[in-house]
Each structure stands twice: as structure tokens, then as C-alpha cells.
Amino acid sequence: MAISRREFLKTGTVAAAGLAAAPEMVFGKAKKTAKKVAPSDKLNIIGVGIGGRGASDLKNLESQNIIGLADIDFKYAQHVFDRYPDAKRYNDYRKLYDDMLKDADAVMVATADHTHALIAAEAITAGKHVYCEKPLTHTVYESRLLTKLAAKYKVATQMGNQGASGKGTAIVKEWIQNGEIGEVTKVESYTNRPIWPQGLCTPTEVHEIPATLNWDSFIGPAKMRPYNSIYHPWNFRGWWDFGTGALGDMACHILHAPFTALNLGYPIKVQGSSTALLNDCAPNAQIVKMVFPARENLPKVAMPEVEVWWYDGGLMPPRPEGMPEGKDLMQSGGGTIFHGTKDTLICGCYGVGPYLLSGREPAHPIADAQTIDRGDHQMDWVRACKEDPAVRVPSKSDFSVAGPLNEMVVMGVLAVRLQALNRELLWDGENMRFTNIGPDETIKIMTEDGFSVTDGHPTFNKKYTEPMNAQAFAAELIKHTYRDGYVLPDMPE
Ligand SMILES: NC(=O)c1ccc[n+]([C@@H]2O[C@H](COP(=O)([O-])OP(=O)(O)OC[C@H]3O[C@@H](n4cnc5c(N)ncnc54)[C@H](O)[C@@H]3O)[C@@H](O)[C@H]2O)c1
């Protein structure tokens, strides 16, 4: 029976179907033994959102065929169109999908955060492999959906938190799961982000939409608002409708190590606080505390209940006892402190540079055996795409891991945005709902911080939303109502 190249890439070889499922191995050596297609079989890849980070992702993927590109800003994306002159260009991913999704094996998504889920979900439902930038999604519901869709359609997936493929992350996991620091009951993570403007009032000025920009498509599923150049490119991060603030920007990089090393699942309690919180724009600095219940003990270490603290905007946890004076806790813009009963482990953003505060240097043979390092994250996904689903070794940030991790990240956003409820919020992860917000409770959030000084006299003119039903507000943050024309596939059972 003849088998087309497309079917070959989608389902793996006929021979592979006869192979016994490979053991669940996650290290480089195992990957090399997994069934692969010949190197001449390249993936046909579509890129959506290509002007910024997407350009770097595509560069790492350009050994494959880049067949189609979509970007809402033809001026900003021009340098990428120039690099791939044979790829067809679109200013709306829906038109690209209508024309070309059937010809693609895989999709790379690097748009603003609020559109990741829609673009990825449609591709997965069509049986396409997906590489999606971090944060995987804008909401908890969207993360749950992508996790379940990826499992249902058996596609290869990878979130763009490249530190997940790095050696530092592997060492952290190995040391913790080997019991080198004992039981961990507290973790503190931090970043110097945001390094872009946040804490801003919504602009009132309306700018003319450049002819090269498809503003309607940028807005996508969000509520339409007038164009202002403050939102795009890059700065979408700070605007809640489009981005997820410093958490969305960095927590997928920084919390990946604790999430995987400690086998964290859904938190059970969360609380957040921040500098002045506006309803439209993320604050300048935030602190979030999440509590995770005890997990199944590992052979060499128990996994008791653990508190995970998040600090951003340059706020830092107290320096751990014994930390040498003058030593910076930040590495590569962030870091994590794991407090264990026997020792303290510290690593940087992306899991880089792990060390024990005692100065001990335990061996890490498993991490040493791992061949992947930063930069290969995208090609590791290509490797997974080409393997038969029955024997595929998942890439390091496969959505089965990235989905639940991202839920934790956007849970931080929920904790900050609901801080006016003045309580520790109790979270029912299975059912994606808070259990201690009453049906008649209301919440008000600042819409404008109009501080001014007239003749030496300050005026503190803060404006607030009308009281909103708190349960409904929380539900909308957990699962957004999309603008007409944008619909997610149903949640698989
Ligand atoms: N892994 C990393 O280290 C890393 C680094 C930077 C950014 N990112 C992530 O990449 C994503 C993009 O960030 P960025 O810094 O590149 O932003 P950016 O604004 O510089 O680039 C986003 C690109 O997507 C386009 N775009 C936006 N909405 C679109 C839509 N609906 N359809 C098609 N194109 C659209 C924009 O025009 C632009 O070209 C974010 O989710 C961000 O968190 C990851």
C-alpha cells in the first residue's frame, strides 16, 4: 500500500505501528532510539505571529519547509516575509488556515497571548502539530482545553519555554527528586520583569490605524477598542485583554523547574497583592502565594504540601540564611529558591546555574546523559512531530506538562486581579472554580488613577468600575467570552 508523505508525517511509518510502545524515557539517549523518519522528510510549517519572537522560532525551524505566514502587521513582519520569500503571506490567520492548513504538518504560534489558544486549538483539531509560545494561553480554561485536545488528537506539542530543554532544569529535577535537599515545603521565584511600561491608565487618544496593520485581527477574540500604538507591538504584555503581565512573560520560564521537579498539579489556595491595580493594565509589581497539596511521595523523597511564592517587578523574597553577601540571587533576569529540610537549592531563570547553598555539588548523571540544551527546544519538537504517536518521546514542554504549568501561571493573574476580595481564594482545580466567593458578592477595580497637583495641592482622583458580581467576574477571567467570529472547539471529555 502506498503511503503519502503527509500521512507518513502525520501517523508515522507503517513499520512503526508494529513496534512495541517505547518505555517512558525522557533523556537524549532514549530519543535517539525512537523511530524517526528519514531526514529528507521535512515538515511543512505555518507560522502565525512572526515579527518578534516568532522570527527566532522560525529561524530555529528553517531546516523544515516554511510554507505559509500570517501576521497582522505587514510592516513589522516584513523582515520575516523577506527571509521566506516562497511562503504565502496573510494578515489574518483564519484566511491562511482556510487556504493552507490542509497542506501543513505543523503550526508555530507566536502572537499576543490572548490569541494563542484559538490559533493552536484549531490547528490541533485539524491534526496538526503545534509549537506555541509561552504563556501557552490567556486563561485557565484555554490551558485545560489545549491539554485535552493535544492528548485527543495525539499531536506533538511544545510550549516556547526553552529553559525546559536546558541542562539546568534537568539538574534541578534530579537533585530534588534524589533527595539532595530533603523535603521541600517552600519555593520562592522572582523576576526583574516587567521591563516595559505597566500600571498605565487606558489611553484616551485614538491613533490612525496604519495601512499595514489589521487591527481587527489583532483584537481577535477580545472586546474591540480604538487603536493606539501603545498596545502593539511588544507592549500587549501589559494590557490584560491581550497579555498576562510579568507572570505570563516570565513564569513559564521560571516556574517550570519547580513545577516539574516537585510534580505540582493544581493549587488549592491562592492569594495575590500588587502595586496599584487597574482593571485594564497589569501592575508594576506583584506578589502571589499558591499552596499545593501533598503529592505522591517519590522513592527518595517525600512530597509534602508546598507553598510557592512569586515576586516580580524587582521585588525579592528575603535572602535565605547563609546566602553570601554581595551575591545576586537573580540569574538571567530571575530565579528560584527551593527551601529543603536538608539544604537550599537556588537556580536562575530558565533553570540556569543551579547550586546548593551549602556549597555541596552532588553528581547529576541523568542530566549529564541529556543531550538537549537551550536552542534545541524547537528542533526537539520537530523530532517529536516525526515520531509515531505510539512510540513518541514527548518534547520537554509537551502540552501535557505545559498545560497544567500554564494553569498555575494564569492562576497568579487571577489571584492579583481578585485581590480586592481580601481573602485567600480556595481553588477547585478539577472544576476550575473558586469555592469561597459568594453568589452575591461584588468587586470594584480601579479604572483611572488621576493623581494631579494644582498650585501645590495634590488631588487623588481615583475612579473605579461599578460594583461587579464577583463570581461572574472570576468566571469571565477563568473562561473568556469571545467576540463574535471566534469560537473554541468543545472541551474533550
Ligand atoms: N520564549 C521566549 O523567550 C519568548 C520571548 C519573547 C516573546 N515570547 C512570547 O512570544 C509571543 C509574542 O511576543 P513578542 O515579543 O514576539 O511580541 P511582538 O509584538 O514583538 O510580536 C508578535 C507578533 O505577532 C503578530 N501578531 C499579533 N497578534 C496576531 C494575530 N492575531 N495574528 C497574527 N499575528 C499576530 C504581531 O504583529 C507581531 O509580529 C508572546 O506570547 C510572548 O510571551 C517568548
The ligand as a Tripos MOL2 file, in Angstrom:
@<TRIPOS>MOLECULE
LIG
   44    48     1     0     0
SMALL
NO_CHARGES

@<TRIPOS>ATOM
      1 N1         10.2420   32.1210   24.5800 N.am      1 LIG1
      2 C1         10.7030   33.3320   24.7440 C.2       1 LIG1
      3 O1         11.8070   33.5400   25.2590 O.2       1 LIG1
      4 C2          9.8670   34.4970   24.2880 C.ar      1 LIG1
      5 C3         10.4780   35.7390   24.0850 C.ar      1 LIG1
      6 C4          9.6590   36.7900   23.6570 C.ar      1 LIG1
      7 C5          8.3020   36.6010   23.4660 C.ar      1 LIG1
      8 N2          7.7500   35.3810   23.6920 N.ar      1 LIG1
      9 C6          6.2960   35.1820   23.5010 C.3       1 LIG1
     10 O2          6.0070   35.3190   22.1250 O.3       1 LIG1
     11 C7          4.7350   35.9300   21.9420 C.3       1 LIG1
     12 C8          4.9090   37.1850   21.0820 C.3       1 LIG1
     13 O3          5.7280   38.0990   21.7960 O.3       1 LIG1
     14 P1          6.6850   39.1020   21.0240 P.3       1 LIG1
     15 O4          7.6370   39.6690   21.9730 O.co2     1 LIG1
     16 O5          7.1960   38.4390   19.8140 O.co2     1 LIG1
     17 O6          5.6220   40.2210   20.6110 O.3       1 LIG1
     18 P2          5.6590   41.1550   19.3340 P.3       1 LIG1
     19 O7          4.5140   42.0850   19.4760 O.co2     1 LIG1
     20 O8          7.0220   41.6960   19.1520 O.co2     1 LIG1
     21 O9          5.4050   40.1420   18.1460 O.3       1 LIG1
     22 C9          4.1730   39.4760   17.9900 C.3       1 LIG1
     23 C10         3.9590   39.2670   16.5040 C.3       1 LIG1
     24 O10         2.6930   38.6530   16.3200 O.3       1 LIG1
     25 C11         1.8990   39.4720   15.4500 C.3       1 LIG1
     26 N3          0.5300   39.2630   15.8620 N.ar      1 LIG1
     27 C12        -0.1080   39.7270   16.9640 C.ar      1 LIG1
     28 N4         -1.3700   39.2680   17.0070 N.ar      1 LIG1
     29 C13        -1.5420   38.4950   15.9020 C.ar      1 LIG1
     30 C14        -2.6230   37.7310   15.3830 C.ar      1 LIG1
     31 N5         -3.8120   37.6630   15.9970 N.pl3     1 LIG1
     32 N6         -2.4430   37.0610   14.2200 N.ar      1 LIG1
     33 C15        -1.2510   37.1060   13.5630 C.ar      1 LIG1
     34 N7         -0.1940   37.8240   14.0070 N.ar      1 LIG1
     35 C16        -0.3360   38.4940   15.1710 C.ar      1 LIG1
     36 C17         2.4360   40.8610   15.6260 C.3       1 LIG1
     37 O11         2.1630   41.7020   14.5390 O.3       1 LIG1
     38 C18         3.9190   40.5800   15.7540 C.3       1 LIG1
     39 O12         4.5370   40.4220   14.5020 O.3       1 LIG1
     40 C19         4.2110   36.2570   23.3310 C.3       1 LIG1
     41 O13         3.2680   35.3140   23.7390 O.3       1 LIG1
     42 C20         5.4520   36.2220   24.1920 C.3       1 LIG1
     43 O14         5.1990   35.8660   25.5280 O.3       1 LIG1
     44 C21         8.5090   34.3280   24.0810 C.ar      1 LIG1
@<TRIPOS>BOND
     1     1     2 1
     2     2     3 2
     3     2     4 1
     4     4     5 ar
     5     4    44 ar
     6     5     6 ar
     7     6     7 ar
     8     7     8 ar
     9     8     9 1
    10     8    44 ar
    11     9    10 1
    12     9    42 1
    13    10    11 1
    14    11    12 1
    15    11    40 1
    16    12    13 1
    17    13    14 1
    18    14    15 2
    19    14    16 1
    20    14    17 1
    21    17    18 1
    22    18    19 2
    23    18    20 1
    24    18    21 1
    25    21    22 1
    26    22    23 1
    27    23    24 1
    28    23    38 1
    29    24    25 1
    30    25    26 1
    31    25    36 1
    32    26    27 ar
    33    26    35 ar
    34    27    28 ar
    35    28    29 ar
    36    29    30 ar
    37    29    35 ar
    38    30    31 1
    39    30    32 ar
    40    32    33 ar
    41    33    34 ar
    42    34    35 ar
    43    36    37 1
    44    36    38 1
    45    38    39 1
    46    40    41 1
    47    40    42 1
    48    42    43 1
@<TRIPOS>SUBSTRUCTURE
     1 LIG1         1 GROUP 0 **** ****
